[in-house]
Amino acid sequence: MPLSLRSRDLRDALVALVVFLVTAVWTLVVAHYRPEPAGRAAVGWALILIGCGALVPRRRQPVAVAVVTLLACAVYYPLSAQDGPLLIAFAVALYTTAAEGRFAAAVALAAVALLAAGLGEIRQQPGHRQIDDTSLAMMAGWLISLVAVGRAQRDRAAYLREVERRALAAEREQEARARQSATEERLRIARELHDILGHSVSLINVQSGAALHRLGKKPPAAQGLATAEEALRAVRDTSKEALRELRATLGVLRRADEPAPTAPASGLALLPELLARAAGTGLEVRTRVEGTPVPLPPPLDLAAYRIVQESLTNVTRHAEARSVLVALDWGGDALRLCVEDDGRGAAGEPPGSGIRGMAERARAFGGELTARAVPGGFRVDARLPLPPPAPGSATAPTPAPTPPPEGDPA
Protein backbone atom coordinates (compact mmCIF):
# COMPACT_ATOMS: atom_id res chain seq x y z
CA MET A 1 0.00 0.00 0.00
CA PRO A 2 1.42 3.45 -0.85
CA LEU A 3 2.67 5.53 2.03
CA SER A 4 0.07 8.26 1.43
CA LEU A 5 -2.81 5.76 1.73
CA ARG A 6 -1.35 4.33 4.95
CA SER A 7 -1.00 7.77 6.51
CA ARG A 8 -4.55 8.68 5.47
CA ASP A 9 -5.97 5.48 7.02
CA LEU A 10 -3.96 6.15 10.16
CA ARG A 11 -5.43 9.65 10.44
CA ASP A 12 -8.96 8.30 9.91
CA ALA A 13 -8.41 5.68 12.61
CA LEU A 14 -7.12 8.39 14.96
CA VAL A 15 -10.21 10.53 14.32
CA ALA A 16 -12.46 7.54 15.04
CA LEU A 17 -10.58 6.87 18.30
CA VAL A 18 -10.93 10.50 19.42
CA VAL A 19 -14.68 10.48 18.72
CA PHE A 20 -15.04 7.21 20.62
CA LEU A 21 -13.10 8.53 23.63
CA VAL A 22 -15.18 11.71 23.78
CA THR A 23 -18.43 9.74 23.53
CA ALA A 24 -17.28 7.12 26.04
CA VAL A 25 -16.16 9.65 28.67
CA TRP A 26 -19.42 11.59 28.30
CA THR A 27 -21.45 8.39 28.62
CA LEU A 28 -19.56 7.22 31.71
CA VAL A 29 -19.99 10.59 33.42
CA VAL A 30 -23.73 10.71 32.69
CA ALA A 31 -24.19 7.04 33.64
CA HIS A 32 -22.88 7.86 37.12
CA TYR A 33 -25.80 10.21 37.71
CA ARG A 34 -28.39 8.57 35.46
CA PRO A 35 -28.02 4.77 35.57
CA GLU A 36 -29.97 2.46 33.27
CA PRO A 37 -30.56 -1.30 32.98
CA ALA A 38 -27.57 -3.41 31.97
CA GLY A 39 -29.24 -4.64 28.79
CA ARG A 40 -29.96 -1.18 27.51
CA ALA A 41 -26.49 -0.01 28.51
CA ALA A 42 -24.90 -2.91 26.59
CA VAL A 43 -26.92 -2.07 23.48
CA GLY A 44 -25.95 1.60 23.81
CA TRP A 45 -22.23 0.78 24.06
CA ALA A 46 -22.54 -1.54 21.04
CA LEU A 47 -24.13 1.26 19.04
CA ILE A 48 -21.32 3.62 20.14
CA LEU A 49 -18.71 1.13 18.97
CA ILE A 50 -20.50 0.66 15.64
CA GLY A 51 -20.94 4.39 15.01
CA CYS A 52 -17.38 5.32 15.95
CA GLY A 53 -15.75 2.29 14.33
CA ALA A 54 -17.48 3.03 11.03
CA LEU A 55 -15.43 6.22 10.77
CA VAL A 56 -12.24 4.29 9.96
CA PRO A 57 -13.11 3.65 6.26
CA ARG A 58 -15.00 6.95 5.91
CA ARG A 59 -12.89 8.16 2.93
CA ARG A 60 -13.19 4.93 0.95
CA GLN A 61 -16.97 4.50 1.51
CA PRO A 62 -18.23 7.94 2.62
CA VAL A 63 -21.93 7.41 1.85
CA ALA A 64 -22.09 3.97 3.47
CA VAL A 65 -20.32 5.24 6.59
CA ALA A 66 -22.70 8.21 6.84
CA VAL A 67 -25.72 5.89 6.54
CA VAL A 68 -24.34 3.55 9.24
CA THR A 69 -23.64 6.39 11.67
CA LEU A 70 -27.09 7.90 11.02
CA LEU A 71 -28.81 4.57 11.71
CA ALA A 72 -26.74 4.09 14.85
CA CYS A 73 -27.82 7.52 16.08
CA ALA A 74 -31.46 6.81 15.14
CA VAL A 75 -31.47 3.71 17.38
CA TYR A 76 -29.18 5.03 20.14
CA TYR A 77 -30.96 8.22 21.15
CA PRO A 78 -34.52 6.81 21.62
CA LEU A 79 -33.06 3.80 23.48
CA SER A 80 -30.31 5.18 25.72
CA ALA A 81 -30.92 7.37 28.74
CA GLN A 82 -27.39 8.84 28.73
CA ASP A 83 -27.78 10.66 25.36
CA GLY A 84 -24.04 10.64 24.69
CA PRO A 85 -22.54 12.74 21.89
CA LEU A 86 -22.70 9.94 19.30
CA LEU A 87 -24.05 12.55 16.88
CA ILE A 88 -20.44 13.72 16.48
CA ALA A 89 -19.73 10.53 14.52
CA PHE A 90 -22.57 11.34 12.10
CA ALA A 91 -21.32 14.94 11.79
CA VAL A 92 -17.82 13.73 10.84
CA ALA A 93 -19.28 11.24 8.36
CA LEU A 94 -21.58 13.89 6.84
CA TYR A 95 -18.68 16.32 6.40
CA THR A 96 -16.55 13.60 4.80
CA THR A 97 -19.34 12.72 2.37
CA ALA A 98 -19.53 16.31 1.14
CA ALA A 99 -15.72 16.70 1.10
CA GLU A 100 -15.33 13.55 -1.03
CA GLY A 101 -17.60 14.94 -3.72
CA ARG A 102 -20.88 13.19 -2.80
CA PHE A 103 -22.73 16.46 -2.36
CA ALA A 104 -26.22 15.20 -3.27
CA ALA A 105 -25.93 12.26 -0.88
CA ALA A 106 -24.74 14.59 1.89
CA VAL A 107 -27.72 16.92 1.38
CA ALA A 108 -30.11 13.97 1.35
CA LEU A 109 -28.66 12.48 4.56
CA ALA A 110 -28.77 15.87 6.32
CA ALA A 111 -32.42 16.29 5.32
CA VAL A 112 -33.28 12.76 6.50
CA ALA A 113 -31.56 13.39 9.84
CA LEU A 114 -33.43 16.67 10.36
CA LEU A 115 -36.79 15.15 9.38
CA ALA A 116 -36.24 12.14 11.63
CA ALA A 117 -35.43 14.38 14.58
CA GLY A 118 -38.49 16.56 13.89
CA LEU A 119 -40.88 13.61 13.51
CA GLY A 120 -39.51 12.03 16.66
CA GLU A 121 -40.21 15.16 18.66
CA ILE A 122 -43.69 15.59 17.18
CA ARG A 123 -44.66 12.10 18.39
CA GLN A 124 -43.69 12.94 21.98
CA GLN A 125 -46.36 13.73 24.56
CA PRO A 126 -46.81 17.40 25.48
CA GLY A 127 -44.20 18.42 28.01
CA HIS A 128 -41.91 15.46 27.18
CA ARG A 129 -40.02 16.96 24.22
CA GLN A 130 -36.23 16.81 24.45
CA ILE A 131 -35.53 19.16 21.47
CA ASP A 132 -37.45 22.39 21.21
CA ASP A 133 -38.00 24.40 18.05
CA THR A 134 -34.93 26.59 18.65
CA SER A 135 -32.74 23.52 19.00
CA LEU A 136 -34.18 22.06 15.80
CA ALA A 137 -33.37 25.28 13.96
CA MET A 138 -29.83 25.25 15.36
CA MET A 139 -29.51 21.60 14.35
CA ALA A 140 -30.61 22.46 10.81
CA GLY A 141 -28.05 25.24 10.60
CA TRP A 142 -25.38 22.90 11.98
CA LEU A 143 -26.09 20.22 9.37
CA ILE A 144 -26.19 22.78 6.55
CA SER A 145 -22.89 24.23 7.73
CA LEU A 146 -21.26 20.79 7.76
CA VAL A 147 -22.35 20.13 4.17
CA ALA A 148 -21.28 23.61 3.03
CA VAL A 149 -17.85 23.37 4.69
CA GLY A 150 -17.32 19.93 3.21
CA ARG A 151 -18.22 21.20 -0.25
CA ALA A 152 -15.88 24.19 0.17
CA GLN A 153 -13.07 21.88 1.24
CA ARG A 154 -13.72 19.75 -1.83
CA ASP A 155 -13.52 22.80 -4.11
CA ARG A 156 -10.37 24.05 -2.38
CA ALA A 157 -8.66 20.67 -2.75
CA ALA A 158 -9.61 20.53 -6.44
CA TYR A 159 -8.27 24.07 -6.92
CA LEU A 160 -4.97 23.20 -5.23
CA ARG A 161 -4.62 20.07 -7.36
CA GLU A 162 -5.24 22.11 -10.50
CA VAL A 163 -2.70 24.73 -9.42
CA GLU A 164 -0.15 21.99 -8.74
CA ARG A 165 -0.88 20.33 -12.07
CA ARG A 166 -0.45 23.60 -13.93
CA ALA A 167 2.75 24.37 -12.04
CA LEU A 168 4.17 20.97 -12.93
CA ALA A 169 3.09 21.40 -16.56
CA ALA A 170 4.68 24.85 -16.69
CA GLU A 171 7.88 23.50 -15.15
CA ARG A 172 8.02 20.65 -17.65
CA GLU A 173 7.35 23.07 -20.50
CA GLN A 174 10.08 25.39 -19.24
CA GLU A 175 12.53 22.51 -19.02
CA ALA A 176 11.59 21.37 -22.53
CA ARG A 177 12.08 24.90 -23.86
CA ALA A 178 15.43 25.17 -22.08
CA ARG A 179 16.57 21.88 -23.60
CA GLN A 180 15.35 22.96 -27.04
CA SER A 181 17.09 26.32 -26.72
CA ALA A 182 20.31 24.62 -25.62
CA THR A 183 20.09 22.20 -28.57
CA GLU A 184 19.46 25.02 -31.03
CA GLU A 185 22.37 27.01 -29.60
CA ARG A 186 24.70 24.01 -29.87
CA LEU A 187 23.62 23.47 -33.47
CA ARG A 188 24.16 27.15 -34.24
CA ILE A 189 27.65 27.14 -32.75
CA ALA A 190 28.48 23.89 -34.55
CA ARG A 191 27.30 25.37 -37.84
CA GLU A 192 29.34 28.54 -37.28
CA LEU A 193 32.46 26.56 -36.40
CA HIS A 194 32.00 24.35 -39.45
CA ASP A 195 31.76 27.35 -41.76
CA ILE A 196 34.66 29.24 -40.17
CA LEU A 197 37.10 26.35 -39.84
CA GLY A 198 36.11 24.69 -43.09
CA HIS A 199 36.60 27.87 -45.08
CA SER A 200 39.83 28.97 -43.40
CA VAL A 201 41.49 25.57 -43.33
CA SER A 202 40.56 24.97 -46.97
CA LEU A 203 42.10 28.29 -48.02
CA ILE A 204 45.25 27.62 -46.00
CA ASN A 205 45.53 24.17 -47.55
CA VAL A 206 45.12 25.49 -51.08
CA GLN A 207 47.51 28.42 -50.51
CA SER A 208 50.23 26.28 -48.96
CA GLY A 209 49.76 23.57 -51.60
CA ALA A 210 50.11 26.09 -54.42
CA ALA A 211 53.30 27.50 -52.83
CA LEU A 212 54.79 24.05 -52.44
CA HIS A 213 53.93 23.24 -56.03
CA ARG A 214 55.75 26.36 -57.27
CA LEU A 215 58.71 25.73 -54.99
CA GLY A 216 58.89 22.17 -56.24
CA LYS A 217 59.87 23.45 -59.66
CA LYS A 218 63.18 24.72 -58.19
CA PRO A 219 62.78 28.41 -59.07
CA PRO A 220 65.63 30.89 -58.55
CA ALA A 221 66.31 31.78 -54.93
CA ALA A 222 64.80 35.25 -55.14
CA GLN A 223 61.64 33.99 -56.84
CA GLY A 224 61.32 31.09 -54.39
CA LEU A 225 61.69 33.45 -51.45
CA ALA A 226 59.00 35.73 -52.88
CA THR A 227 56.70 32.75 -53.42
CA ALA A 228 57.18 31.53 -49.86
CA GLU A 229 56.67 35.02 -48.48
CA GLU A 230 53.48 35.45 -50.46
CA ALA A 231 52.14 32.09 -49.28
CA LEU A 232 53.01 32.78 -45.64
CA ARG A 233 51.40 36.19 -45.80
CA ALA A 234 48.20 34.67 -47.24
CA VAL A 235 48.21 31.96 -44.56
CA ARG A 236 48.74 34.60 -41.86
CA ASP A 237 45.84 36.74 -43.08
CA THR A 238 43.51 33.76 -43.42
CA SER A 239 44.35 32.39 -39.97
CA LYS A 240 44.00 35.85 -38.43
CA GLU A 241 40.52 36.24 -39.88
CA ALA A 242 39.62 32.73 -38.70
CA LEU A 243 40.75 33.53 -35.16
CA ARG A 244 38.73 36.75 -35.17
CA GLU A 245 35.57 34.93 -36.20
CA LEU A 246 36.20 32.15 -33.70
CA ARG A 247 36.48 34.67 -30.86
CA ALA A 248 33.24 36.34 -31.94
CA THR A 249 31.42 32.99 -32.27
CA LEU A 250 32.65 31.50 -29.01
CA GLY A 251 31.98 34.74 -27.16
CA VAL A 252 28.55 33.40 -26.20
CA LEU A 253 30.31 30.79 -24.05
CA ARG A 254 32.29 33.29 -21.98
CA ARG A 255 31.63 33.71 -18.29
CA ALA A 256 29.39 36.47 -17.00
CA ASP A 257 32.33 38.51 -15.66
CA GLU A 258 34.23 38.46 -18.96
CA PRO A 259 33.94 41.45 -21.32
CA ALA A 260 31.91 41.11 -24.48
CA PRO A 261 33.85 40.74 -27.74
CA THR A 262 34.46 44.04 -29.51
CA ALA A 263 35.43 42.68 -32.92
CA PRO A 264 32.92 43.50 -35.68
CA ALA A 265 30.51 40.69 -36.49
CA SER A 266 30.87 38.99 -39.84
CA GLY A 267 28.53 40.21 -42.54
CA LEU A 268 28.36 41.37 -46.12
CA ALA A 269 30.49 44.35 -45.13
CA LEU A 270 33.43 41.90 -45.04
CA LEU A 271 32.56 40.37 -48.41
CA PRO A 272 35.41 42.10 -50.32
CA GLU A 273 37.96 40.64 -47.89
CA LEU A 274 36.39 37.19 -48.26
CA LEU A 275 36.56 37.41 -52.06
CA ALA A 276 40.14 38.63 -51.88
CA ARG A 277 41.18 35.62 -49.79
CA ALA A 278 39.50 33.30 -52.26
CA ALA A 279 41.28 35.03 -55.13
CA GLY A 280 44.55 34.54 -53.26
CA THR A 281 44.29 30.79 -53.90
CA GLY A 282 44.61 31.36 -57.64
CA LEU A 283 40.87 31.33 -58.26
CA GLU A 284 39.47 33.97 -60.60
CA VAL A 285 36.64 35.64 -58.69
CA ARG A 286 34.07 37.73 -60.52
CA THR A 287 31.18 39.63 -58.98
CA ARG A 288 27.85 41.04 -60.13
CA VAL A 289 25.58 43.33 -58.14
CA GLU A 290 22.04 44.30 -59.15
CA GLY A 291 19.79 46.69 -57.29
CA THR A 292 20.59 48.95 -54.37
CA PRO A 293 22.04 47.44 -51.17
CA VAL A 294 19.88 48.00 -48.09
CA PRO A 295 20.64 47.62 -44.36
CA LEU A 296 20.22 44.08 -43.05
CA PRO A 297 19.59 42.91 -39.50
CA PRO A 298 22.76 41.36 -38.03
CA PRO A 299 21.45 37.74 -38.02
CA LEU A 300 20.34 37.98 -41.66
CA ASP A 301 23.57 39.76 -42.61
CA LEU A 302 25.60 36.97 -41.02
CA ALA A 303 23.53 34.28 -42.74
CA ALA A 304 24.12 35.84 -46.18
CA TYR A 305 27.86 36.11 -45.47
CA ARG A 306 28.07 32.48 -44.32
CA ILE A 307 26.25 31.22 -47.41
CA VAL A 308 28.76 32.95 -49.69
CA GLN A 309 31.64 31.80 -47.48
CA GLU A 310 30.57 28.15 -47.47
CA SER A 311 29.95 28.24 -51.22
CA LEU A 312 33.49 29.53 -51.82
CA THR A 313 34.81 26.88 -49.43
CA ASN A 314 33.17 24.16 -51.48
CA VAL A 315 34.60 25.68 -54.67
CA THR A 316 38.17 25.74 -53.38
CA ARG A 317 37.93 22.33 -51.72
CA HIS A 318 35.97 20.16 -54.15
CA ALA A 319 35.20 21.87 -57.45
CA GLU A 320 38.68 22.10 -59.03
CA ALA A 321 37.38 25.28 -60.65
CA ARG A 322 39.32 28.05 -62.32
CA SER A 323 36.76 30.85 -61.88
CA VAL A 324 33.69 31.61 -59.81
CA LEU A 325 30.95 34.21 -60.10
CA VAL A 326 29.37 35.74 -56.98
CA ALA A 327 26.13 37.60 -57.77
CA LEU A 328 23.96 39.66 -55.41
CA ASP A 329 20.51 40.75 -56.50
CA TRP A 330 18.93 43.30 -54.13
CA GLY A 331 15.26 42.96 -55.00
CA GLY A 332 12.42 44.81 -53.38
CA ASP A 333 11.42 41.97 -51.07
CA ALA A 334 14.40 39.59 -51.02
CA LEU A 335 18.15 39.32 -51.42
CA ARG A 336 19.16 36.70 -53.97
CA LEU A 337 22.62 35.21 -53.80
CA CYS A 338 24.20 33.15 -56.56
CA VAL A 339 27.64 31.48 -56.47
CA GLU A 340 28.49 29.64 -59.70
CA ASP A 341 31.80 28.02 -60.63
CA ASP A 342 33.15 26.26 -63.71
CA GLY A 343 34.40 23.18 -61.87
CA ARG A 344 33.49 19.54 -62.15
CA GLY A 345 30.24 19.90 -60.16
CA ALA A 346 28.77 17.26 -57.87
CA ALA A 347 26.45 15.24 -60.09
CA GLY A 348 25.11 12.14 -58.35
CA GLU A 349 26.75 12.96 -55.01
CA PRO A 350 24.60 13.43 -51.88
CA PRO A 351 24.64 16.92 -50.40
CA GLY A 352 27.22 17.38 -47.67
CA SER A 353 26.88 19.01 -44.26
CA GLY A 354 27.94 22.37 -45.71
CA ILE A 355 25.06 22.49 -48.17
CA ARG A 356 22.63 21.32 -45.50
CA GLY A 357 23.91 24.05 -43.17
CA MET A 358 23.41 26.72 -45.85
CA ALA A 359 19.88 25.46 -46.50
CA GLU A 360 19.09 25.57 -42.76
CA ARG A 361 20.33 29.14 -42.56
CA ALA A 362 18.09 30.18 -45.45
CA ARG A 363 15.04 28.37 -44.05
CA ALA A 364 15.58 29.98 -40.63
CA PHE A 365 14.69 33.35 -42.21
CA GLY A 366 11.85 32.05 -44.36
CA GLY A 367 14.02 31.72 -47.46
CA GLU A 368 15.20 28.84 -49.60
CA LEU A 369 18.44 27.52 -51.06
CA THR A 370 19.17 25.19 -53.95
CA ALA A 371 22.52 23.68 -54.88
CA ARG A 372 22.76 21.80 -58.17
CA ALA A 373 25.08 20.96 -61.01
CA VAL A 374 24.71 23.09 -64.14
CA PRO A 375 26.32 22.71 -67.58
CA GLY A 376 29.98 23.44 -67.06
CA GLY A 377 29.98 23.76 -63.27
CA PHE A 378 27.97 24.02 -60.05
CA ARG A 379 25.58 26.68 -58.79
CA VAL A 380 24.25 27.70 -55.38
CA ASP A 381 21.12 29.91 -55.41
CA ALA A 382 19.73 31.39 -52.20
CA ARG A 383 16.77 33.65 -51.58
CA LEU A 384 16.61 35.56 -48.27
CA PRO A 385 13.45 37.64 -47.65
CA LEU A 386 14.17 41.21 -46.59
CA PRO A 387 12.39 42.51 -43.48
CA PRO A 388 10.11 45.51 -43.98
CA PRO A 389 11.74 48.78 -42.95
CA ALA A 390 10.87 49.86 -39.42
CA PRO A 391 8.90 53.14 -39.54
CA GLY A 392 10.52 55.97 -37.61
CA SER A 393 13.69 54.01 -36.77
CA ALA A 394 16.46 56.40 -35.85
CA THR A 395 19.39 54.11 -36.58
CA ALA A 396 19.97 51.27 -38.97
CA PRO A 397 22.85 48.92 -39.72
CA THR A 398 25.39 50.14 -42.25
CA PRO A 399 24.58 48.68 -45.68
CA ALA A 400 27.04 46.23 -47.18
CA PRO A 401 29.62 47.88 -49.43
CA THR A 402 29.25 47.13 -53.07
CA PRO A 403 31.72 44.49 -54.31
CA PRO A 404 33.86 45.28 -57.37
CA PRO A 405 31.96 45.67 -60.64
CA GLU A 406 31.29 42.70 -62.83
CA GLY A 407 34.36 41.35 -64.58
CA ASP A 408 36.88 42.87 -62.12
CA PRO A 409 38.91 40.54 -59.94
CA ALA A 410 38.00 40.68 -56.27
C-alpha atoms as one frame of an Amber mdcrd trajectory, in Angstrom:
protein
   0.000   0.000   0.000   1.417   3.450  -0.851   2.671   5.529   2.033   0.066
   8.257   1.431  -2.809   5.763   1.735  -1.354   4.330   4.948  -1.004   7.775
   6.512  -4.549   8.680   5.471  -5.973   5.479   7.015  -3.962   6.154  10.157
  -5.434   9.648  10.441  -8.956   8.299   9.915  -8.415   5.683  12.612  -7.116
   8.386  14.961 -10.215  10.526  14.322 -12.458   7.539  15.044 -10.578   6.866
  18.297 -10.927  10.497  19.422 -14.684  10.477  18.725 -15.042   7.210  20.615
 -13.099   8.528  23.627 -15.180  11.709  23.780 -18.433   9.738  23.534 -17.283
   7.123  26.040 -16.160   9.653  28.674 -19.417  11.590  28.304 -21.453   8.389
  28.616 -19.562   7.216  31.713 -19.988  10.587  33.425 -23.732  10.714  32.688
 -24.194   7.036  33.640 -22.878   7.858  37.124 -25.798  10.211  37.713 -28.391
   8.570  35.461 -28.021   4.769  35.574 -29.970   2.456  33.271 -30.556  -1.303
  32.977 -27.567  -3.412  31.975 -29.237  -4.643  28.791 -29.965  -1.182  27.508
 -26.490  -0.012  28.513 -24.898  -2.906  26.591 -26.919  -2.071  23.484 -25.952
   1.597  23.813 -22.226   0.780  24.057 -22.544  -1.539  21.043 -24.126   1.258
  19.045 -21.323   3.625  20.141 -18.711   1.125  18.967 -20.501   0.660  15.639
 -20.939   4.386  15.006 -17.377   5.319  15.945 -15.748   2.290  14.326 -17.483
   3.033  11.031 -15.431   6.221  10.771 -12.239   4.293   9.961 -13.114   3.647
   6.265 -14.995   6.946   5.911 -12.892   8.157   2.932 -13.190   4.934   0.948
 -16.965   4.499   1.514 -18.231   7.935   2.615 -21.928   7.408   1.848 -22.091
   3.973   3.466 -20.317   5.240   6.590 -22.698   8.214   6.840 -25.721   5.886
   6.541 -24.342   3.549   9.237 -23.637   6.391  11.667 -27.090   7.903  11.018
 -28.809   4.567  11.705 -26.740   4.088  14.849 -27.822   7.525  16.081 -31.462
   6.814  15.144 -31.470   3.707  17.379 -29.183   5.027  20.138 -30.958   8.219
  21.150 -34.518   6.805  21.616 -33.061   3.798  23.485 -30.314   5.185  25.719
 -30.919   7.370  28.744 -27.394   8.841  28.725 -27.778  10.658  25.357 -24.037
  10.642  24.685 -22.535  12.739  21.885 -22.705   9.942  19.298 -24.050  12.549
  16.883 -20.440  13.724  16.478 -19.733  10.534  14.517 -22.571  11.344  12.102
 -21.316  14.939  11.793 -17.824  13.732  10.838 -19.280  11.236   8.359 -21.581
  13.888   6.844 -18.676  16.322   6.403 -16.546  13.601   4.802 -19.341  12.715
   2.375 -19.526  16.313   1.139 -15.718  16.698   1.104 -15.326  13.546  -1.026
 -17.596  14.935  -3.720 -20.881  13.190  -2.795 -22.727  16.457  -2.362 -26.216
  15.199  -3.274 -25.931  12.264  -0.883 -24.742  14.593   1.886 -27.716  16.920
   1.381 -30.111  13.971   1.353 -28.663  12.483   4.555 -28.772  15.872   6.320
 -32.424  16.288   5.317 -33.281  12.761   6.502 -31.563  13.389   9.843 -33.430
  16.667  10.359 -36.790  15.150   9.378 -36.235  12.144  11.634 -35.426  14.383
  14.585 -38.489  16.563  13.893 -40.879  13.610  13.510 -39.515  12.026  16.658
 -40.214  15.161  18.655 -43.689  15.585  17.175 -44.656  12.101  18.386 -43.686
  12.941  21.978 -46.361  13.735  24.559 -46.812  17.402  25.484 -44.202  18.420
  28.008 -41.913  15.464  27.185 -40.017  16.956  24.218 -36.227  16.815  24.455
 -35.530  19.163  21.473 -37.449  22.395  21.212 -37.996  24.402  18.050 -34.934
  26.586  18.647 -32.736  23.516  19.002 -34.183  22.062  15.795 -33.372  25.276
  13.959 -29.830  25.246  15.357 -29.505  21.601  14.347 -30.613  22.458  10.808
 -28.054  25.239  10.604 -25.385  22.897  11.984 -26.091  20.224   9.372 -26.193
  22.784   6.546 -22.886  24.229   7.731 -21.258  20.789   7.761 -22.353  20.132
   4.174 -21.280  23.607   3.032 -17.854  23.374   4.694 -17.318  19.927   3.206
 -18.219  21.200  -0.253 -15.885  24.187   0.174 -13.070  21.880   1.245 -13.719
  19.748  -1.830 -13.523  22.805  -4.112 -10.367  24.053  -2.381  -8.660  20.671
  -2.749  -9.608  20.530  -6.435  -8.266  24.074  -6.925  -4.967  23.197  -5.230
  -4.624  20.074  -7.364  -5.244  22.112 -10.504  -2.699  24.725  -9.425  -0.153
  21.994  -8.738  -0.885  20.332 -12.069  -0.448  23.605 -13.934   2.745  24.369
 -12.038   4.171  20.974 -12.931   3.094  21.397 -16.560   4.678  24.853 -16.692
   7.885  23.498 -15.152   8.024  20.655 -17.653   7.353  23.065 -20.503  10.076
  25.394 -19.242  12.534  22.513 -19.018  11.595  21.370 -22.528  12.083  24.903
 -23.865  15.425  25.170 -22.082  16.570  21.876 -23.603  15.349  22.958 -27.036
  17.095  26.321 -26.717  20.311  24.619 -25.624  20.092  22.202 -28.566  19.459
  25.021 -31.028  22.367  27.012 -29.596  24.702  24.006 -29.868  23.620  23.473
 -33.468  24.160  27.151 -34.243  27.654  27.140 -32.753  28.481  23.892 -34.546
  27.297  25.370 -37.844  29.340  28.539 -37.275  32.464  26.563 -36.404  31.998
  24.352 -39.449  31.756  27.354 -41.757  34.662  29.240 -40.172  37.096  26.352
 -39.838  36.107  24.689 -43.092  36.605  27.869 -45.081  39.827  28.970 -43.404
  41.494  25.572 -43.334  40.564  24.966 -46.974  42.100  28.292 -48.025  45.249
  27.618 -46.003  45.533  24.169 -47.551  45.124  25.488 -51.084  47.510  28.417
 -50.506  50.230  26.276 -48.962  49.763  23.571 -51.599  50.110  26.090 -54.418
  53.295  27.504 -52.835  54.794  24.047 -52.439  53.932  23.241 -56.034  55.755
  26.363 -57.269  58.710  25.730 -54.989  58.891  22.168 -56.236  59.872  23.448
 -59.662  63.179  24.719 -58.193  62.779  28.411 -59.071  65.627  30.894 -58.549
  66.307  31.776 -54.935  64.797  35.251 -55.138  61.636  33.985 -56.837  61.320
  31.095 -54.394  61.692  33.454 -51.452  58.996  35.731 -52.882  56.701  32.751
 -53.425  57.185  31.526 -49.863  56.667  35.025 -48.476  53.478  35.454 -50.465
  52.141  32.089 -49.285  53.005  32.776 -45.637  51.395  36.187 -45.796  48.203
  34.668 -47.235  48.212  31.956 -44.563  48.739  34.596 -41.862  45.837  36.737
 -43.084  43.508  33.760 -43.422  44.352  32.388 -39.975  43.999  35.847 -38.433
  40.522  36.241 -39.876  39.616  32.730 -38.696  40.752  33.527 -35.155  38.728
  36.748 -35.168  35.566  34.931 -36.203  36.199  32.152 -33.696  36.482  34.671
 -30.863  33.240  36.335 -31.938  31.421  32.988 -32.270  32.652  31.499 -29.015
  31.984  34.743 -27.160  28.554  33.399 -26.196  30.312  30.792 -24.053  32.290
  33.288 -21.984  31.626  33.712 -18.288  29.389  36.473 -16.996  32.327  38.508
 -15.663  34.226  38.456 -18.964  33.941  41.448 -21.324  31.906  41.107 -24.485
  33.846  40.738 -27.741  34.456  44.038 -29.505  35.431  42.680 -32.922  32.919
  43.502 -35.675  30.512  40.695 -36.493  30.866  38.987 -39.837  28.526  40.211
 -42.540  28.364  41.373 -46.122  30.491  44.352 -45.125  33.434  41.905 -45.041
  32.561  40.370 -48.411  35.410  42.095 -50.316  37.958  40.636 -47.889  36.386
  37.191 -48.261  36.558  37.410 -52.057  40.142  38.629 -51.882  41.183  35.624
 -49.791  39.496  33.297 -52.256  41.277  35.032 -55.133  44.548  34.537 -53.264
  44.285  30.789 -53.899  44.610  31.360 -57.640  40.869  31.330 -58.263  39.468
  33.970 -60.601  36.644  35.637 -58.692  34.068  37.731 -60.523  31.176  39.632
 -58.976  27.852  41.037 -60.126  25.577  43.327 -58.136  22.042  44.304 -59.149
  19.785  46.694 -57.290  20.594  48.946 -54.367  22.039  47.437 -51.168  19.879
  47.998 -48.092  20.645  47.617 -44.363  20.224  44.080 -43.054  19.590  42.911
 -39.503  22.757  41.362 -38.026  21.448  37.742 -38.019  20.342  37.981 -41.656
  23.570  39.762 -42.608  25.601  36.975 -41.020  23.535  34.280 -42.742  24.122
  35.841 -46.179  27.856  36.109 -45.475  28.066  32.479 -44.316  26.254  31.222
 -47.413  28.756  32.946 -49.691  31.641  31.800 -47.475  30.574  28.147 -47.467
  29.945  28.237 -51.220  33.485  29.529 -51.819  34.814  26.877 -49.426  33.173
  24.156 -51.483  34.599  25.681 -54.673  38.167  25.742 -53.381  37.930  22.326
 -51.718  35.966  20.162 -54.148  35.197  21.874 -57.449  38.679  22.104 -59.033
  37.385  25.279 -60.652  39.324  28.053 -62.321  36.764  30.851 -61.877  33.695
  31.609 -59.808  30.948  34.210 -60.097  29.370  35.742 -56.979  26.134  37.598
 -57.767  23.962  39.656 -55.406  20.506  40.751 -56.500  18.931  43.297 -54.133
  15.261  42.962 -54.997  12.425  44.809 -53.383  11.425  41.969 -51.067  14.396
  39.586 -51.024  18.150  39.324 -51.423  19.156  36.705 -53.970  22.623  35.209
 -53.804  24.202  33.152 -56.564  27.638  31.479 -56.473  28.494  29.645 -59.703
  31.801  28.015 -60.634  33.155  26.255 -63.709  34.402  23.176 -61.870  33.489
  19.544 -62.154  30.235  19.897 -60.162  28.766  17.260 -57.872  26.448  15.241
 -60.088  25.110  12.141 -58.352  26.746  12.962 -55.013  24.598  13.435 -51.879
  24.642  16.924 -50.396  27.225  17.382 -47.667  26.875  19.013 -44.263  27.942
  22.372 -45.710  25.058  22.486 -48.173  22.629  21.315 -45.501  23.909  24.046
 -43.175  23.412  26.719 -45.847  19.880  25.465 -46.501  19.095  25.569 -42.764
  20.327  29.138 -42.562  18.093  30.177 -45.449  15.042  28.371 -44.047  15.580
  29.982 -40.626  14.692  33.350 -42.208  11.847  32.046 -44.365  14.019  31.716
 -47.461  15.203  28.843 -49.596  18.437  27.520 -51.058  19.172  25.193 -53.947
  22.520  23.679 -54.881  22.760  21.797 -58.167  25.084  20.963 -61.011  24.714
  23.088 -64.142  26.323  22.706 -67.584  29.976  23.443 -67.063  29.984  23.759
 -63.268  27.972  24.017 -60.054  25.582  26.685 -58.790  24.247  27.695 -55.378
  21.123  29.906 -55.414  19.733  31.392 -52.205  16.768  33.645 -51.577  16.611
  35.561 -48.273  13.446  37.637 -47.650  14.175  41.207 -46.588  12.385  42.506
 -43.482  10.113  45.509 -43.981  11.743  48.785 -42.945  10.867  49.863 -39.425
   8.896  53.139 -39.536  10.518  55.965 -37.607  13.687  54.014 -36.770  16.460
  56.402 -35.853  19.388  54.107 -36.580  19.967  51.273 -38.973  22.847  48.920
 -39.715  25.391  50.143 -42.246  24.577  48.679 -45.679  27.039  46.230 -47.175
  29.620  47.884 -49.426  29.255  47.131 -53.074  31.718  44.488 -54.313  33.861
  45.284 -57.365  31.957  45.670 -60.640  31.288  42.696 -62.828  34.361  41.351
 -64.576  36.878  42.867 -62.119  38.913  40.543 -59.936  38.002  40.677 -56.266
